[in-house]
Amino acid sequence: MLVVYDSLTGCGKQFAKDLGQPTQSVLKRLDQPCILVTRNSGLGQIPWTTKRFIKKYAPLIRGFVMNGDQKRYPKTFCGATDKIREQYGLHHICNIYRSGDEKDRTFVKEWLMANILD
């Protein structure tokens, strides 16, 4: 399963790569099912790059992971999660702190194995 990331600081990209699946940026053309690893923009907003990607490829996105920094931004940590679910109806897999930890990677890998049939 392809893992597509929208990463400004590199945390989302690192998490995507750590899953051990093929990865690519949201800026590249998509032609297969994927999960999305994305982030907040500003104070809990959806980044324009993520919005554009979702609008273009929503039928191919099987779920998304949101990363954020709860120490620096505790009030808006992963604040775009609910907005993405409400506005685009995407399945939320989990929220992670920065580039995640082993527990997060294991959870997402298990989710992939249990939910992805493609």
Secondary structure, DSSP 8 states (H G I E B T S, - for coil): -EEEE--SSSHHHHHHHHTTS-EEETTS---S-EEEEEE-BTTTB--HHHHHHHHHHGGGEEEEEEEE-TTT-TTSTTTHHHHHHHHH---EEEEEETT--HHHHHHHHHHHHHH---
